[in-house]
Amino acid sequence: MYIPLQNRSQSGRLAGVYKLVSATSSVESADPHQLIQLLFESLQETLLKAMGALQRGDMASKAQALGLATRLIDEGLKASLEHRSGDTQANELSAKLALVYDYASMRLTLANLRNDTGLVEEVRRILAPVSSAWGEISSMAKPSTTLNMREA
C-alpha cells in the first residue's frame, strides 16, 4: 500500500535508508575485485566531498571527509594487499601499492592540516590509474566467471 510522504525530511530519511540498503546489497553481492572497486568509488566520492568542503570553508565536513578517505585507504585498500602470496611479482606489486597508499594517506593528512585542495587533487590523480586498473581487472574477471558458471 502506498502512503504519501508527509514532508521533505521524511523523504530525505527514506533516501538515506535506500542508499544504505543499496550499498549493503552491493557489498554483499560483490566479488573481491568488485569490493576493491567499491572502495575506490567511495574514496573518490569522499575526496570530492572534502574538496567541496574546503572550498566552502566547512572545516568540520572537510575533517570528516579526509578522515574517512584516509581510513578507506589504510583500512580498506592497504589492508587488502597480500604481501606473501608466493608469487614474487605479486609481492613486488603489493609492496609498491603499499607505498602509494602510504604516500596518499600522508598527503591527505597534510591536506587536512594545511586546508589544501591541491593536495587532495594530487591524491585523486595518483590513485586514478590504480582505480582504473582495478576496474579493468574486475571487467576481465566477469566473462571468465560467466563461462565457468555456464560450464557447471
C-alpha positions as CSV (number, residue, x, y, z in Angstrom):
1,M,0.0,0.0,0.0
2,Y,1.3,3.4,-1.0
3,I,1.4,6.0,1.8
4,P,2.3,9.6,0.6
5,L,5.3,11.2,2.3
6,Q,4.4,13.9,4.8
7,N,7.3,16.2,4.2
8,R,10.8,16.6,2.7
9,S,12.6,15.4,5.9
10,Q,10.8,12.1,5.7
11,S,11.7,11.8,2.0
12,G,15.4,12.5,2.9
13,R,15.4,9.8,5.6
14,L,13.9,7.3,3.2
15,A,16.5,8.2,0.6
16,G,19.2,7.7,3.2
17,V,17.8,4.3,4.1
18,Y,17.6,3.4,0.4
19,K,21.3,4.3,-0.1
20,L,22.3,2.2,2.9
21,V,20.3,-0.8,1.7
22,S,21.7,-0.3,-1.8
23,A,25.3,-0.1,-0.6
24,T,24.8,-3.1,1.7
25,S,23.4,-5.1,-1.2
26,S,26.3,-4.1,-3.5
27,V,28.9,-5.2,-0.9
28,E,27.1,-8.5,-0.1
29,S,26.9,-9.5,-3.7
30,A,30.4,-8.3,-4.7
31,D,33.4,-10.5,-5.5
32,P,36.8,-9.4,-4.2
33,H,37.7,-7.4,-7.2
34,Q,34.3,-5.5,-7.0
35,L,34.9,-4.8,-3.3
36,I,38.1,-3.1,-4.1
37,Q,36.4,-1.2,-6.9
38,L,33.7,-0.1,-4.4
39,L,36.4,1.1,-2.1
40,F,37.9,3.2,-4.9
41,E,34.5,4.6,-5.8
42,S,33.8,5.6,-2.2
43,L,37.2,7.1,-1.9
44,Q,36.8,9.2,-5.0
45,E,33.4,10.4,-3.8
46,T,34.8,11.2,-0.3
47,L,37.7,13.1,-1.8
48,L,35.3,15.2,-3.9
49,K,33.3,15.9,-0.7
50,A,36.5,17.0,1.0
51,M,37.4,19.4,-1.8
52,G,33.9,20.9,-1.8
53,A,34.0,21.3,2.0
54,L,37.4,23.0,1.7
55,Q,36.1,25.4,-1.0
56,R,33.1,26.3,1.2
57,G,35.3,26.7,4.3
58,D,33.4,23.9,6.1
59,M,36.2,22.6,8.3
60,A,34.1,20.1,10.1
61,S,32.9,18.4,6.9
62,K,36.5,18.6,5.5
63,A,38.0,16.9,8.5
64,Q,35.3,14.2,8.5
65,A,35.7,13.5,4.7
66,L,39.5,13.5,4.9
67,G,39.4,11.2,7.9
68,L,37.1,8.8,6.1
69,A,39.3,8.9,3.0
70,T,42.4,8.1,5.0
71,R,40.6,5.2,6.6
72,L,39.4,3.9,3.2
73,I,43.0,3.9,2.1
74,D,44.6,2.5,5.2
75,E,41.9,0.1,6.5
76,G,40.5,-0.8,3.1
77,L,42.9,-0.6,0.2
78,K,46.2,-1.1,2.0
79,A,44.8,-3.7,4.4
80,S,43.6,-5.8,1.4
81,L,47.1,-6.2,0.0
82,E,48.6,-9.7,0.2
83,H,52.3,-9.5,0.7
84,R,53.2,-13.2,1.0
85,S,51.5,-14.8,-2.0
86,G,54.4,-17.0,-3.1
87,D,54.5,-15.1,-6.4
88,T,57.5,-12.7,-6.5
89,Q,55.9,-10.3,-9.0
90,A,52.7,-10.2,-7.0
91,N,54.7,-9.5,-3.8
92,E,56.6,-6.6,-5.5
93,L,53.4,-5.1,-6.8
94,S,51.8,-5.4,-3.4
95,A,54.8,-3.6,-1.8
96,K,54.7,-0.8,-4.4
97,L,50.9,-0.3,-3.9
98,A,51.5,-0.1,-0.2
99,L,54.0,2.7,-0.8
100,V,51.5,4.5,-3.0
101,Y,48.8,4.1,-0.4
102,D,51.1,5.3,2.4
103,Y,52.0,8.4,0.3
104,A,48.4,9.1,-0.4
105,S,47.5,8.9,3.3
106,M,50.4,11.2,4.2
107,R,49.3,13.7,1.6
108,L,45.7,13.7,2.9
109,T,46.9,14.3,6.4
110,L,48.9,17.2,5.2
111,A,45.9,18.5,3.2
112,N,43.8,18.3,6.3
113,L,46.5,20.3,8.3
114,R,47.0,22.9,5.6
115,N,43.4,23.1,4.2
116,D,44.9,22.4,0.8
117,T,42.6,21.3,-2.1
118,G,45.7,20.9,-4.3
119,L,46.9,18.0,-2.1
120,V,43.5,16.3,-2.3
121,E,43.5,16.7,-6.1
122,E,47.1,15.2,-6.1
123,V,45.8,12.1,-4.3
124,R,42.9,11.8,-6.8
125,R,45.4,11.9,-9.7
126,I,47.8,9.4,-8.1
127,L,45.1,6.9,-7.3
128,A,43.1,7.2,-10.6
129,P,45.3,4.8,-12.6
130,V,45.2,2.2,-9.8
131,S,41.4,2.5,-9.6
132,S,41.1,2.2,-13.4
133,A,43.3,-0.9,-13.4
134,W,41.1,-2.5,-10.7
135,G,38.1,-1.7,-12.9
136,E,39.7,-3.4,-15.8
137,I,40.6,-6.5,-13.7
138,S,37.1,-6.7,-12.5
139,S,35.6,-6.5,-16.0
140,M,38.1,-9.1,-17.3
141,A,37.2,-11.4,-14.4
142,K,33.4,-11.3,-15.2
143,P,33.5,-13.1,-18.5
144,S,35.5,-16.0,-17.2
145,T,33.2,-16.2,-14.2
146,T,30.2,-16.3,-16.6
147,L,31.9,-19.0,-18.6
148,N,32.7,-21.1,-15.6
149,M,29.1,-20.8,-14.4
150,R,27.8,-22.0,-17.8
151,E,30.1,-24.9,-17.8
152,A,28.9,-26.0,-14.4
